[in-house]
Amino acid sequence: MERIIIPHIHKIEGQAGFWAEVARTGEVKDLKINTLLGLRQIEGILIGRRFWEVPIVAGRICGICPVVHILNCCSAIEKAFEIEVSEITVLLRKVLLASQIIQSHTLHLFFMSLADFSRIENDLDLIKKFPQEAKAALAIRDFSLKATKIIGGREIHPVTMKVGGFTKLPDEEDLKALLNSYPQVFDSASVLINLFKNLDYPVFGRKTDFLSLFSKTEYPFYQGGQVLIGDKKMSLGDFYSNKIEEDLKTPPVKKVRYQGQPYMPGAIARIVNNHFFLNPAAKKVFLDFKKGSGGNLANVFYNLFYQAIEILHFLEETEELIKELLKRELAEPAKEVKISQGSGLSASEAPRGTLFTYVEVDKNGRVVKCNIITPTAQFLNNLEEDLKVYLPGITRLPHKEKVKKIRALIRVYDPCISCATH
């Protein structure tokens, strides 16, 4: 019996380790991802808080994806209070969410996962080998962070979003300047596309269900009304209330299953489920890739390339959203909040997959119940199942090589342990 222990998986958000027992025959006897962060109990902290505090506190779950936590909380409370926000608010929120996905994907692709496919250990050597791609990645992140600051007030943990709208609307000239820089950033995205299209991805396949928001008219990412998992479509409420099962016996992390089975959210799920609604340039890249893939679009290692495609897609989306905003007068006040007892469930696409946020408030506008189900909590079971299938194929490799390949597969998922142990 061989034990494979990786005390720390670096280059992921948060801290995690890996442990497995493998028989000489290659059979995996036991395997698990160990989360090494302590439980912060954000939902517990929110109980008794006033409604306007919820987005502020929940946004601190993660420094990489605070926007989607804030937006989901605002939307859940708006549903509880039966508030319908303005079109301007929706457009601005979509720009913020698209920008967050762009910056998170870019960070993950170049600075966390690329080295696994280039046999490079030192990040400085990575930049030396890919100088053009490094400049492209930094340019894309700079663009997305500027968008977040212009609309959200600052780059990390933005402050202008609130229940009903925004405390401050962006300056039109700042949006115009951002739009003027778009062509160069679009070219930078094409550089990353070419890099990740040509990586030597391992051939790997394990049947699983892919989960994402679903729409009949667009590539859904902000406040979907339905989810698609496998070939089944259902309402948010049906999926949340009846179909998912939370395992709270393995603290500090939530681990979620769908009808007892693991499933996969994220870029790969969104592309598989909704690729026909990609924006034109991103769709062309996907269709070209599809032709050469042999029809196997579900190889989890392709999650990297699909993130690159999404960078292109959401850059195109951002351009169109800003153009639409510039057609309007940016002087609309936030909706008035009338406090009432109620509950709301919201779902948006975070960089790593679908985020579900449920909030109940009493007649005084204080929180009586809150539940946040993050993408990483949803895909950890799927990751462990993938590792169980992947591991027997690499058991004959030297220990150091095995560790590298295990780390590579884990990082392909882009796990956010901070979100999973919130």
Beta strands, then each sheet from edge to edge (+ up, - down):
strand 1: 2-6
strand 2: 16-22
strand 3: 28-35
strand 4: 161-162
strand 5: 165-166
strand 6: 209-214
strand 7: 226-229
strand 8: 232-235
strand 9: 244-247
strand 10: 255-258
strand 11: 263-264
strand 12: 342-350
strand 13: 353-361
strand 14: 367-373
sheet 1: 1+ 2- 3+
sheet 2: 4+ 5-
sheet 3: 8+ 7- 6+ 11+
sheet 4: 9+ 10-
sheet 5: 12+ 13- 14+
end
